[in-house]
Structure formats: structure tokens, C-alpha cells
């Protein structure tokens, strides 16, 4: 899947410089059009779709953002409670700083665990939204769990870790390059987004899901 996804992304932009430029423009515009384009990839379009219909891309991107924000609500609540409680406790009793730090550390551990679980579910949920056009399907927990079960929880988690490590290494290498590293990473953003989106799409399809 790594190889096929990379070939998919490469064929979409290498030699098609206008397509690459348009995706960079979509990235600059608060990433909203890029999110809308990603939904087209999630729908299984092959080869990679053209960057057109900007009105649709923006609307779909906003929907994608809303779905992602809803999935993030538990994380925002835990983070707000953890930080807020820590600050309040410190203001009321600065001498208890060690206990406060311990409490906040526990809160962040819970936040990490919830983030992992949410990420696993949201990834499939967003593709369900892309395939059905229904925002409600992004939160169809029974269907999401059924799809992950067909992929296999271990296979699913390992697959996500693999693509996460690969892209993270590329990002770290780019940022380590003095002066021009961030520019290189920006220029590679369309390639990385397409690569990741196609990879996730294949992972979803491996469950035989529609």
C-alpha cells in the first residue's frame, strides 16, 4: 500500500506542475480546499482527481473541518479541564505544585489515550462521510467498528503507525535542513497529503467496505 499510494501521489503532481501549484494554493487558503480535495481521494477516485470545482472543494472542506472538530470535542474538553484545574489549583495553593504537576500529568496521559482511540475511529468515520456524503455516517460507531474489525485491529494500527513514521521522518528531515527546510516541506505538502489519503483509502477498501 505504501508503494501504490506513493505512485498515486507522484503521478498526480509530478510533471503536472499546474496541479501541484493549485494544491499549494489550496494549502495556503487555510487548508479548507485541500481538505475538500482529500475527500475526493477518500471516495476512491483513481487516478487522482483534477483540482477543480473550487466552490465544491471549499464546501466539502468546511464539512470535513466540522466533522473533525466534532471528533475533537472530547480532547478539547479533557485538555481544558486538565489545564484549567491545574491553573486554578496552583493559584489557590502554590505550595502543592508537585501534586498539581502529578494531577496534570495524569490528565495528559488520559488525553493521549483518548486521542489515540478517537484517531482510530475518526479516520474510518471521515472516509464513511466521504463515501456516503452523510455527515452522520462519520459517527456511525457500529459501522466504524465493523469496518475496523474486518481490517483487523492489529493490522489497522500497524498500518497507521507505518505511514505515520514514514511521513514523520520526511518532515523531520525537511525541518532539519537550514534556511530552506520549511519551504521544502511546504512544497512537498501536496505529495504527502495525497500519499497519506490514498494509503488510508486503500486501508479502508481492504475491509471490502463501500
Phi and psi in degrees as a GROMACS rama.xvg file:
@    title "Ramachandran Plot"
@    xaxis  label "Phi"
@    yaxis  label "Psi"
@TYPE xy
-60.8477  -46.6562  UNK-2
-66.675  -44.9858  UNK-3
-65.1787  -39.85  UNK-4
-65.8422  -40.0795  UNK-5
-66.0238  -42.0823  UNK-6
-62.2345  -39.5865  UNK-7
-59.5394  -48.6016  UNK-8
-66.9069  -42.4194  UNK-9
-63.1151  -44.9785  UNK-10
-65.4145  -23.2932  UNK-11
-76.6751  -26.4164  UNK-12
-129.004  -29.5433  UNK-13
-70.7828  120.629  UNK-14
87.9197  -10.9126  UNK-15
-115.854  70.0062  UNK-16
-65.6492  -31.0025  UNK-17
-65.853  -38.5023  UNK-18
-61.8441  -42.6054  UNK-19
-62.2598  -45.3114  UNK-20
-62.0466  -42.7652  UNK-21
-63.2392  -37.81  UNK-22
-69.0653  -34.2165  UNK-23
-65.9269  -40.3037  UNK-24
-61.4854  -42.5445  UNK-25
-61.4578  -33.7039  UNK-26
-69.233  -41.7221  UNK-27
-63.617  -35.606  UNK-28
-78.1497  57.8289  UNK-29
57.741  17.9897  UNK-30
67.9869  -0.948681  UNK-31
-61.3493  -51.0729  UNK-32
-61.9536  -32.4327  UNK-33
-66.3478  -37.1946  UNK-34
-63.3852  -40.6805  UNK-35
-63.4563  -38.9641  UNK-36
-66.6631  -38.1847  UNK-37
-60.4326  -36.2523  UNK-38
-61.1585  -35.4869  UNK-39
-63.7934  -38.7076  UNK-40
-66.7314  -41.1872  UNK-41
-62.2473  -26.5173  UNK-42
-73.3243  -6.03687  UNK-43
91.8251  16.5811  UNK-44
-65.5867  129.901  UNK-45
-145.569  129.658  UNK-46
-65.7558  -178.975  UNK-47
-55.2231  137.221  UNK-48
-67.669  158.562  UNK-49
-72.8725  154.297  UNK-50
-88.8384  90.56  UNK-51
-146.566  178.477  UNK-52
60.8109  58.3707  UNK-53
-61.8689  -32.4425  UNK-54
-60.8236  -45.118  UNK-55
-65.8013  -40.8338  UNK-56
-60.3322  -41.8784  UNK-57
-67.6415  -44.8815  UNK-58
-63.0703  -46.6322  UNK-59
-63.1564  -37.3031  UNK-60
-63.9326  -39.7254  UNK-61
-64.8205  -41.4766  UNK-62
-62.778  -43.6755  UNK-63
-57.6401  -45.4964  UNK-64
-61.8179  -42.4284  UNK-65
-63.65  -44.95  UNK-66
-60.0015  -45.2845  UNK-67
-63.1422  -39.3358  UNK-68
-64.9868  -40.7392  UNK-69
-62.7641  -43.0556  UNK-70
-62.0861  -29.6093  UNK-71
-83.7442  -8.25246  UNK-72
-55.048  -47.1192  UNK-73
-57.6354  -38.6261  UNK-74
-67.0546  -41.802  UNK-75
-63.8454  -39.4721  UNK-76
-64.9063  -47.9121  UNK-77
-62.4272  -43.2594  UNK-78
-63.1143  -43.535  UNK-79
-63.573  -45.5949  UNK-80
-64.883  -44.249  UNK-81
-62.2717  -51.0743  UNK-82
-67.8347  -44.3307  UNK-83
-62.2544  -43.7483  UNK-84
-65.4409  -38.3158  UNK-85
-64.1977  -45.7699  UNK-86
-64.7868  -43.9703  UNK-87
-62.1956  -44.3277  UNK-88
-63.5804  -37.8975  UNK-89
-68.5106  -40.296  UNK-90
-63.3763  -39.0886  UNK-91
-77.0219  -32.985  UNK-92
-150.4  80.5311  UNK-93
-58.6728  -26.0132  UNK-94
-67.9533  -19.0249  UNK-95
-91.5033  30.9533  UNK-96
-59.3888  -36.9311  UNK-97
-65.5083  -45.3272  UNK-98
-64.2831  -37.3643  UNK-99
-64.7239  -44.4678  UNK-100
-62.1921  -41.0612  UNK-101
-62.541  -41.923  UNK-102
-64.6064  -41.9969  UNK-103
-67.5733  -36.4534  UNK-104
-62.1027  -42.3737  UNK-105
-61.9772  -40.6154  UNK-106
-62.9253  -40.1524  UNK-107
-71.2863  -30.8122  UNK-108
-64.8817  -43.77  UNK-109
-61.4455  -41.2237  UNK-110
-59.6505  -42.9826  UNK-111
-63.1859  -44.8039  UNK-112
-62.535  -45.5855  UNK-113
-64.3082  -37.2592  UNK-114
-63.2544  -40.8034  UNK-115
-64.795  -48.1279  UNK-116
-62.2039  -44.9874  UNK-117
-61.9218  -42.5774  UNK-118
-62.0849  -41.0099  UNK-119
-62.9465  -43.07  UNK-120
-74.9499  -42.0999  UNK-121
-64.9597  -34.8461  UNK-122
-57.4768  -47.7745  UNK-123
-71.3233  -37.8937  UNK-124
-60.4055  -40.1881  UNK-125
-68.1473  -37.1382  UNK-126
-68.2865  -36.9669  UNK-127
-60.5585  -40.3965  UNK-128
-61.5187  -43.3932  UNK-129
-63.1795  -41.1996  UNK-130
-75.3521  -34.9621  UNK-131
-98.4907  -21.8567  UNK-132
78.3963  3.24289  UNK-133
-106.164  122.222  UNK-134
-65.7758  -29.1409  UNK-135
-62.899  -32.6193  UNK-136
-68.3008  -16.9732  UNK-137
-68.8487  -14.7348  UNK-138
-123.435  22.609  UNK-139
-80.9138  85.9232  UNK-140
-61.1151  -38.8145  UNK-141
-64.0715  -42.1915  UNK-142
-69.5016  -38.0848  UNK-143
-62.7137  -47.6021  UNK-144
-64.8709  -35.9885  UNK-145
-64.2968  -42.719  UNK-146
-63.6262  -46.578  UNK-147
-62.8611  -37.3324  UNK-148
-61.9502  -37.4694  UNK-149
-69.8877  -37.2047  UNK-150
-67.4818  -39.1084  UNK-151
102.735  120.753  UNK-152
-57.2441  -43.3113  UNK-153
-65.4067  -46.4558  UNK-154
-59.5243  -42.3881  UNK-155
-62.8851  -49.0695  UNK-156
-65.1244  -44.5  UNK-157
-61.864  -41.888  UNK-158
-61.18  -41.9021  UNK-159
-68.2252  -38.1468  UNK-160
-63.5413  -41.5301  UNK-161
-60.4276  -52.104  UNK-162
-68.3769  -32.8342  UNK-163
-64.7055  -42.0947  UNK-164
-65.8878  -44.8227  UNK-165
-60.0619  -49.6451  UNK-166
-68.2484  -36.4679  UNK-167
-63.4737  -40.7998  UNK-168
-61.637  -44.3929  UNK-169
-60.7235  -43.6349  UNK-170
-65.01  -41.8457  UNK-171
-64.104  -42.5703  UNK-172
-61.0577  -44.5797  UNK-173
-62.3475  -45.854  UNK-174
-69.562  -19.4903  UNK-175
-80.7711  -11.8595  UNK-176
-78.8345  120.61  UNK-177
-61.4886  141.864  UNK-178
70.3945  -49.5715  UNK-179
-109.047  1.97265  UNK-180
-59.0109  -46.2406  UNK-181
-66.2227  -35.4222  UNK-182
-65.057  -44.0045  UNK-183
-60.9217  -43.1511  UNK-184
-62.7031  -40.1575  UNK-185
-61.9908  -44.1176  UNK-186
-65.5737  -28.9193  UNK-187
-85.3037  -8.30635  UNK-188
-53.1545  -47.5678  UNK-189
-57.9982  -41.8318  UNK-190
-62.5415  -45.8484  UNK-191
-66.9546  -39.9806  UNK-192
-65.5979  -45.8057  UNK-193
-62.836  -43.8692  UNK-194
-58.1926  -50.1885  UNK-195
-64.3947  -44.8651  UNK-196
-63.4215  -43.5208  UNK-197
-66.2189  -38.0713  UNK-198
-61.4464  -47.7072  UNK-199
-63.5858  -38.2271  UNK-200
-60.0831  -45.6116  UNK-201
-64.2228  -37.6701  UNK-202
-62.9506  -42.7087  UNK-203
-63.561  -45.6155  UNK-204
-66.9362  -22.7886  UNK-205
-65.2431  -16.0835  UNK-206
-85.4489  -3.80139  UNK-207
73.425  21.1902  UNK-208
-82.8709  150.87  UNK-209
